[in-house]
Amino acid sequence: MAELTTLPRLLLRNARDFATRTAIREKDRGIWQSYTWAEYHAQVRDFALGLAALGFKRGDRLSVIGDNRPRLYWAQVAAQCLGGVSVPVYQDSIARELAFVWNHADVSVIVAEDQEQVDKVVALRAELPTLRFVIYDDARGMLHYKHEWLKSFADVQALGREFGRTHAGDFEAAIEQGQGDDLAFVCYTSGTTGSPKGAMITHANALETAKTAMRAEDFRLDDDYLAYLPMAWVGDAFYTLIMSIVVGFAINCPESPETVQRDLRELGPTLVLAPPRIWENMLTAVQVKGADAPPLKRRVFERFRRAAEQAEILRSEDKPIPLGLRLTCALGEFFVYGPVRDQLGLRRTRWALTGGAPLGPDTFRFFRSFGVNLKQVYGSTETTGLVSLQPSREANPTTAGRPCPGIDIKIGDRGEVLVKSAGVFRGYLKNEDATREVIDRDGWFHTGDAGFIDPRGHLVIIDRAKDVGALSDGTPFAPQFVENKLKFSPYIREAVAFGDQKPFVTAMIAIDINTVGNWAERRSIAYTSYMDLSQKPEIRGLIRDEIRKCNETLPEAGKVRRFLLLTKDLEADDAEMTRTRKVRRRFVAEKYAPVLDAFYGGGDEVELVTTITYEDGRQATLKSRARLEDVEEAPVRG
Amino acid sequence: MEIREVSKTFGGVQAVTRVSLDVTKGDIVSVIGPNGAGKTTVLNMISGFYHPDSGRIALGGRDVTDLAPSKIAELGVARTFQNIALFRGMTVLDNLMLGRHVHMKSGVLSSFVYWGLAQKEEVRHRKRVEDIIDFLKIQDLRRRPTGSLAYGLQKRVELGRALALDPKVLLLDEPMGGMNQEEKEDMARFILDVNEEWGTTIILIEHDMGVVMDISDRVAVLDMGQKIAEGSPDEVRANPAVIKAYLGDTKGGGAREARRG
């Protein structure tokens, strides 16, 4: 066997060297079913040969849509074995977005999880000229679908076994032909502006980034990882496919999206990757359970929680922890921290990562103080998911960590973070202009994020570079910085801050229906809907207090002066956010132009006319009135 | 299944009068009608809960008119109820396992020892129950007490409990009653899937005309205890007697007059 320059070659190595080790588990019928690397290899081979029999060739593209299922992962690797490219898509995308991606990437085969996903493809069939076959995993409800181009995963594998009999060695030969420079993935970034762009990631990108990750972090052969994040996200491709195949550790697929929390606990993964929202939800769950506990338990919990917090603060400031506190913490480990970690499924977790968006310092500190080695990571699709990472001893809630070994970072114009590494992608598919915009002549990738390197050598991200502006008096203004502070409040789900070229800072706020709803119920405030709740005077008061708290941590000029509660949440389906829940700032500013005018032109009320897009593409308009509020009694008017 | 001229009176009330219904194997047949038309009574007679005063009911050529409900269940007839009838304090899993009860053969003693046959049997039944859990997509609810579930989910669990019997004929009494549109669509999907995947014959009672017309092979309409129409959804929709029973007599304007009086 030649050098291990592609994922399929590594798969062959795993099938040989780790034949009897578990490669992937799937919870099915309530039981964890395991597949060894030898079985993983056999499944991939049969499917790949089936694809070959159907005419799938080198360079062809295969897309997967659905939840994290072993067969969807095998399909991706199978395509790569034949020299094809995997194009995972977000299953919650609306039809128009799906059609765009499938057409743009010239996808010829789509592997869909079940009837629900197949129906989406069937509805778009006429618009997808390059599509040749749709293959489904779960046959349930598919009995009456009679299309030439529709096949079951099992049938394709059976076809592959048949084909393999007459074409012995084809599979291995195809892998042999694969080179490091071949494309492995095209991952679409939803992009805060315009159409999605397909980032081309080669096998070399993938394997080099994997090497970097192994130098920066502790991966082990006997690790367990739970694959529950969207497959279309580069992070899932990186950990579930690339790292698992490179290192050889086991991937675990939850039973259904609803059972993730329970599956997490049963499994106790040793590595955990989760976006801030999941950590916040876990913390809320702990707090709710804590509040419901009988008084004695609650007091014990509170006592040890405070001790852990004190110790964590001392530790982060590199101060010695007094003996008494250390003893309390040791006791707490036995009575509180350990059991809580066990309940959350984090008992075996050696390290846990959070990334994609900032995590509130309180949440961050809570997990660290309870003995979860939580750290921040920074990366993007274009860098195969990894740029910098916090070493375990330097974890903190403010930085994005140290640049990983082999990755060069420098700060360019306007404070933009530039990255150079072997993991930097090859470019955007069929979009040379966009590629030239982000990769300069010297090979530096322009991340579009504004940041700086702190004295310790950690990277700190402030905002998207193009969003950093200045108030009319010249004070620099980074909207995301303000928004993140606002979003640390449990009652605020989304916030959009304005202030560039304006006299003061304002914010549109989308409340969190769960926490605010709960708050309202406890005070016997009746409400019927999100819209109704968001315009209650009591809720405006609640949010005003939250903003005041947040303002205390902001410089005088950067304080939020006026705000408005939106009558609906910001939605990716309405193009207000990206699929990874980043605000599409320009679009939102245009869409809510009347609000902006009212913010700075005075006026206490504004009519919101918003268009709502349903998942199937239907649209409806919603008219509502929303009040503008001043944060302080005597507002500063421009 | 064959239902021949069945009648039932409660005291002086003639609930059902000489209703006949032929149900072909593998069909979805709906019984619709206004409140008090006798729909549930017909269902109760099929499941053996009531015995008809006259007429006969046959299942696969065998007369089942006077059999006890438990005997009829053993013949492969399962049902759900208009008002959910689950064990609220028990988990979803236990409720479904209970549905397997008719198929369990181990006696008290062998179950107590739980070794050998009894264990094998338990595993076999659990496997079947897991299939149903997977089918109805309620994996996350396995260990939840049914009483704590939302109404729509309880209905789904009740369907699961009926399916656990491995029925040849499934009787559903207003499976979509009290549901919102999304829940109704889900339930309709499940009913169609049960029918398709396992070839189960389904007789259902429903108020929601839209859903009934979408999923049924045949529809029978009852009014005042009598069958006034039967046929394919399209035929029934066009039937003047049905329109009259549902929308009232257009010429009479009775309701308006009554209010005036």
Contacts between the chains, C-beta under 8 A, distances in Angstrom:
chain1	res1	chain2	res2	distance
A	28	B	134	7.5
A	29	B	127	6.8
A	29	B	130	3.8
A	29	B	131	6.8
A	29	B	133	7.6
A	29	B	134	6.0
A	30	B	130	5.1
A	30	B	133	7.1
A	30	B	139	7.2
A	30	B	142	6.7
A	31	B	130	7.9
A	140	B	135	7.1
A	140	B	193	6.8
A	140	B	197	7.0
A	141	B	189	7.5
A	141	B	192	7.8
A	141	B	193	5.0
A	141	B	196	6.9
A	141	B	197	7.4
A	143	B	196	5.2
A	143	B	197	7.0
A	144	B	196	6.9
A	255	B	139	4.6
A	255	B	140	7.8
A	256	B	137	6.8
A	256	B	139	4.9
A	256	B	140	6.3
A	258	B	139	7.1
A	258	B	140	3.7
A	259	B	139	5.2
A	259	B	140	4.5
A	262	B	140	7.1
